[in-house]
């Protein structure tokens, strides 16, 4: 599949996984754009391609199904993954890639799988940097809400850095399962709760101290009001998954719900896409 839009490639990966794909690989094209290779078992290949055609509706060029030689794709995929050092305080790594921690440095171990979020993608890294940039006193004892939790990495990072409790949710049941497994593997299960469902499943005025969301613009904007209603006055709202060009539209929507004076971070990925992270308060 070929597209010029990083957000489309990300959405395509999620759709492919949900339809039964066993792996996705992004390659940067010389003249700009992204070539997304989707690997699927022979019995699922047609269903995966059909899902992409339906979901993307002309937003990408989707090639034909092509057989590939025998290879252990799970091992090939893992070979390109390693530790991500966010700061002198925080490291994210897969279980098969040890990292020598520095003094006072904490780690979150995430097993790469079908849930999005291992720290390597620019948007996930930005979200982790925003969490890491919070002062220690802002996280100490805080209640954290992770909107669209994926692998749970953001919630678990906040707990590692001093938060007291974290709640994460996702519409994808695979994500909630993966996040709960990650919490157990990191010894954080007693302080983390993950569930499958929408933000409306959480009571309004739940008064979270920190809300973090790594979502594409079209996923974020419909839930901005719901996020605001579940954050206490003065809560830190950390947003990623956005492109720099979308900043004006997103900030205008945030302002409607009383979130202003957003501070931005921008990170450019290998394909030249400039991802945006926003810190604001309710």
C-alpha positions in Angstrom: 0.0 0.0 0.0 1.3 3.5 -0.9 0.3 6.8 0.6 1.7 10.3 1.1 0.0 10.7 4.5 1.5 9.3 7.7 -1.9 9.4 9.4 -3.3 7.2 6.7 -0.5 4.7 7.0 -1.0 4.6 10.8 -4.7 4.0 10.3 -4.1 1.3 7.7 -1.8 -0.5 10.1 -4.5 -0.6 12.8 -7.1 -1.8 10.3 -4.8 -4.5 9.0 -4.1 -5.8 12.4 -7.8 -5.9 13.3 -8.5 -7.9 10.1 -5.9 -10.5 10.9 -2.5 -9.2 9.6 0.6 -10.7 11.2 2.9 -7.8 10.6 3.3 -4.3 9.0 6.4 -2.6 7.8 6.8 1.1 6.8 9.3 2.2 4.2 10.1 5.7 3.2 9.9 6.5 -0.5 12.6 8.5 -2.2 10.2 11.1 -3.6 8.1 11.3 -0.5 5.3 9.2 0.9 5.2 5.9 2.6 5.1 2.3 1.3 3.3 0.1 3.9 3.9 -3.6 3.5 1.3 -5.7 5.2 1.9 -9.4 6.0 -0.9 -11.8 6.6 -1.5 -15.5 6.6 -2.7 -16.9 3.2 -6.1 -17.6 4.8 -6.5 -14.0 5.9 -4.9 -12.1 3.1 -8.0 -11.4 1.1 -9.9 -10.3 4.2 -7.1 -7.9 5.1 -6.9 -6.4 1.7 -10.7 -6.0 1.6 -10.7 -4.2 5.0 -8.0 -1.8 3.7 -9.9 -1.0 0.5 -13.1 -0.4 2.5 -11.5 1.7 5.3 -9.3 3.9 3.3 -11.8 4.7 0.5 -9.3 6.0 -2.1 -6.9 7.6 0.4 -4.2 5.2 -0.6 -3.0 3.0 -3.5 -3.5 -0.6 -2.4 -1.6 -3.2 -4.4 -2.5 -6.8 -5.1 -1.9 -9.8 -2.9 1.6 -11.2 -3.5 3.1 -14.4 -2.0 6.3 -14.1 -0.1 9.0 -16.7 0.7 9.1 -18.6 4.0 10.5 -16.5 6.8 10.0 -16.1 10.5 8.3 -12.7 10.3 8.0 -12.3 14.0 11.7 -12.6 14.4 12.4 -10.3 11.4 10.1 -7.7 12.9 11.7 -7.9 16.3 15.2 -7.4 14.9 14.4 -3.8 14.2 13.2 -3.0 17.7 15.4 -1.9 20.6 15.4 0.3 23.7 14.1 3.9 23.5 15.8 6.2 26.0 13.3 9.0 26.6 15.4 10.8 29.2 17.8 10.2 32.1 14.6 9.2 34.0 12.9 6.9 31.6 13.6 4.0 29.2 11.1 2.0 27.1 12.3 -1.4 25.9 11.1 -4.7 24.6 11.8 -7.7 26.9 14.4 -9.1 24.5 16.6 -5.9 24.4 18.2 -5.2 27.8 19.4 -1.7 28.6 21.8 -0.7 31.3 19.9 1.8 33.4 21.6 4.9 34.7 21.3 6.2 38.3 17.7 6.9 39.1 16.5 5.8 35.7 13.3 3.7 35.4 12.1 1.4 32.6 8.9 0.2 31.2 9.1 -3.2 29.4 6.6 -3.5 26.5 6.3 -6.7 24.5 5.8 -5.7 20.8 2.5 -7.1 19.6 -0.8 -6.0 18.0 -1.4 -3.1 20.4 0.0 0.2 19.2 2.7 1.9 21.3 6.3 0.7 21.9 7.9 4.1 22.2 9.6 4.0 18.8 7.0 5.9 16.8 7.4 9.6 16.8 3.9 10.3 18.2 4.4 7.8 21.0 7.8 9.2 21.8 6.3 12.7 21.9 3.6 11.6 24.3 6.2 9.9 26.5 8.3 13.1 26.5 5.3 15.1 27.6 4.7 12.7 30.5 8.4 12.7 31.4 8.5 16.5 31.3 5.9 16.9 34.1 7.5 18.0 37.4 7.9 15.2 39.9 5.3 17.0 42.2 2.7 17.0 39.4 2.9 13.2 39.1 3.4 12.3 42.7 0.2 10.7 43.9 -1.6 11.7 40.6 -4.5 9.9 39.0 -3.9 9.4 35.3 -6.3 8.8 32.5 -4.9 7.2 29.3 -7.3 7.8 26.4 -6.9 5.1 23.7 -4.3 3.2 25.7 -2.9 0.9 23.0 -0.2 -1.1 24.7 -0.6 0.9 28.0 2.9 2.3 27.7 1.8 5.9 28.6 -0.1 4.9 31.7 2.7 2.6 32.8 5.3 5.3 32.2 3.3 7.7 34.4 3.2 5.2 37.2 6.9 4.5 36.9 7.5 8.3 37.3 5.4 8.6 40.4 1.7 8.6 39.6 -0.5 6.7 42.1 -3.1 5.2 39.8 -3.8 5.0 36.1 -6.9 4.1 34.1 -6.6 3.3 30.4 -9.2 2.3 27.9 -9.4 1.5 24.2 -12.1 0.4 21.8 -9.8 -2.5 20.6 -10.1 -5.4 23.1 -6.6 -6.6 22.0 -5.3 -3.3 23.4 -6.9 -3.6 26.8 -5.6 -7.2 27.1 -2.1 -6.2 26.0 -2.0 -3.3 28.4 -3.1 -5.4 31.4 -0.5 -8.0 30.5 2.2 -5.2 30.4 1.1 -3.9 33.8 1.5 -7.4 35.3 4.9 -7.9 33.6 6.1 -4.5 35.0 4.7 -5.2 38.5 2.2 -2.3 38.2 -1.1 -4.3 38.0 -2.3 -3.1 41.4 -2.1 0.5 40.4 -3.4 0.2 36.8 -6.8 -0.7 35.4 -7.5 -1.1 31.7 -10.8 -1.8 30.0 -12.4 -2.0 26.5 -15.0 0.7 25.9 -15.5 4.4 25.2 -14.6 7.4 27.3 -18.3 7.7 28.3 -17.8 4.5 30.4 -16.0 6.7 32.9 -18.1 8.9 35.1 -18.1 12.6 34.4 -16.2 14.8 36.9 -13.9 11.8 37.7 -11.3 14.5 38.4 -8.2 13.0 36.9 -5.0 15.0 37.6 -3.3 14.0 34.3 -4.9 13.0 31.0 -2.8 11.7 28.1 -4.0 10.8 24.6 -2.0 9.6 21.6 -4.7 9.9 19.0 -5.1 10.9 15.4 -6.9 14.2 14.9 -10.1 12.6 13.7 -10.1 10.4 16.8 -9.3 13.2 19.2 -11.6 16.0 18.2 -14.9 14.0 18.9 -13.8 13.2 22.5 -12.3 16.6 23.5 -15.3 17.6 25.5 -15.5 14.1 27.2 -11.9 14.5 28.2 -12.4 17.9 29.7 -15.4 16.7 31.7 -13.2 13.9 33.3 -10.3 16.1 34.2 -10.1 18.2 37.4 -9.7 22.0 37.1 -6.0 22.6 36.5 -5.3 19.1 35.3 -2.5 18.6 32.8 -3.8 17.5 29.4 -1.1 15.9 27.2 -1.9 15.2 23.5 0.0 13.6 20.7 -0.7 11.7 17.5 -1.2 14.9 15.6 0.6 16.5 12.7 2.1 20.0 13.0 -0.2 21.3 10.3 -3.2 20.4 12.4 -2.2 22.6 15.4 -4.5 25.5 14.7 -7.6 23.4 14.3 -6.9 21.3 17.4 -6.1 24.3 19.6 -9.3 26.0 18.5 -11.3 23.0 19.5 -9.4 22.8 22.9 -10.2 26.4 23.6 -13.9 25.8 23.2 -13.6 23.4 26.2 -11.5 25.8 28.3 -8.1 24.4 27.4 -5.8 27.3 26.3 -2.1 28.4 26.2 -1.0 25.0 24.8 2.7 24.5 24.6 4.0 22.4 21.7 6.7 20.0 20.9 7.5 18.9 17.3 9.3 15.7 16.3 10.1 14.9 12.6 10.2 11.2 11.7 12.3 9.4 9.1 9.6 10.1 6.4 9.8 13.9 7.0 6.4 14.1 8.7 6.4 16.6 11.6 4.4 15.2 14.6 3.0 17.5 17.2 2.7 17.1 21.0 0.6 19.5 23.0 0.6 20.3 26.7 -2.3 22.3 28.0 -4.4 22.6 31.1 -8.1 22.5 31.7 
